[in-house]
Amino acid sequence: MPDPAPDTPSRSSGVLRGTIPELSKSPVHLLSAIVALAADKLWDVILLDMAKSLPAPEKGRFFLYAGLLLLGLTTSSATLTQRWVDRDDLGTALAKGLAMGILAGLPYSFGSTALGLIFIGWSGINELQKFDK
C-alpha cells in the first residue's frame, strides 16, 4: 500500500493528526498567561460581589488592597515562570511579569476579552508546536 501524501493528515495512535501552522513565539509562556487570567477571573467571580456589600469608603480601600495583592502575586508568579520556565533574562521576565500583574490587578476583567484569549491561544499553539516537532 503506498504511503499517504505528505500534506494529508496521518492517523497516529487513534487520533487524526495534521500539521500545526507555524506561529512566532508567544511573548508570554502559557503558564504565565493562565496565572494572569485566573487572577483576573477573581474580579468577575468573587471580588466585585464582595465589594457590593461594603459601604462606599470601604469599597475604595477594598479595591486598592485587592488590586495590589493581585498585582504582587501575579507579577511574582509570572516573573518566575518567564525566568525559569521560558528562560527569559531577568529584566525581560520582570517586565512581562509586571505587565501581566498590572492587567490582573485592575478592577475589571480582561480575561474574557480578545487580549486575554489571544495570549492563551498564542501560547497554547506554541506549546502544541513543540509536540508536533
ZIRASUL-V792892 format. One record per helix or strand of 2 or more residues. SS is the DSSP state (hx for helix, st for strand). FROM is the first residue (numbers start at 1). TO is the last residue. If there is no record, write none. Layout:
[[SS | FROM | TO] [SS | FROM | TO]]
This chain:
[[st | 10 | 12] [st | 15 | 17] [hx | 30 | 52] [hx | 56 | 84] [hx | 90 | 105] [hx | 114 | 132]]
